[in-house]
Amino acid sequence: MSEAKKAIIWELEFDGLIHIPPMNVPHKRLKELAYSFNLEKNKLDTRHSSLKVKPKKIGVVLDLNASRDLFPENVSFKDLFKENKEILRRF
């Protein structure tokens, strides 16, 4: 990943993405996987079976800690800026 892209990721505070290892997967294979994914059931349907996709499994595949607390600090709603309160309300 280029330094410019890393800087953007850090600026957006998505620095966890930097730890995803580079993958050499052909575009055709990625497209096949995307078409095999059942979004309603969170399952990957293959010719042989189906696989329930969970955050823990994604973490194992990508060698990430998917179970850790991504927001270690508690934030007081009263201390947020007006724009951030609106974003939080949407979630």
N, C-alpha and C positions, 0 to 999 in steps of 0.2 A: 504494500500500500504506500502510495506516495506521501511525502511529508505534508503536502497541501491538504490531502484528504484526511490525514490524521488530525491536522489542526482544526478542520471543520468538525470532525467527530468530537474532539475535546471541547470545542466551543458550544456544541449542542448538548454536551454532557451525556453522550452515548459512548463513553470511553470503554464500556464493556465489550463493544464490538471489535475493538482493536485486538482482543485476545482470541478471536476466532481464527484458527489456523487457515492458511490458504488451501483451497481445495482444487484439485485438477480434475474436474468433472466435465465431460463433453456437454455442450449445449443441448444436443439431442436427448441425452439421458436426463438432464434436468427438466426438459420439457415433458418427457414421458412421466417422470415422477409427479410433476405438477398436475398433469391430466389424470393421474391415478388417485389423487388425493380427494377424499370425500369430505368437504368442508362442514357439512351438516352433522356428520357423525365423528369428526376428527379421526378418520381412519384412512390409512393408505391401503388401497385395494390393489393387490397384485394378482398375477395369474395363479399363484400357489395358495395364498391366504390373504388375510387382512391384518393390519397392524394398528392398534390403538395408539395414537400419538399423544404423549404426555410431556410436560416440561422436563421431567426427570430423564426420559429417554432421549430427548433432544440434547440435553446436557451431556449425557454419556457419549452420544455420537460425535458431538462437537468438542468433547473434552472440556466442558464448562461446568462450573458449579451452579446448576440451575435451582438449587434449593436454598441458597443463601438469601439473606435479607438485602434487597436492592436499595432500600431506603433506611439506612441504619439510624438516622437522626429523626426524632419526632419533630414535626413542624406545627406550630400553633397557627390555626386558621386566622386568628386576629392579626397576626404579624405579617400576613401575605399582602402583596400589592393587589390592587383591584383586578388587574388583568389575570393574575394567577388564581385569584378566587373564582373567576369565571371559568377558567380551565378546569379547576378542581370540581366545580359544580357539575360540569358536563360529564365527568366520570362518575 
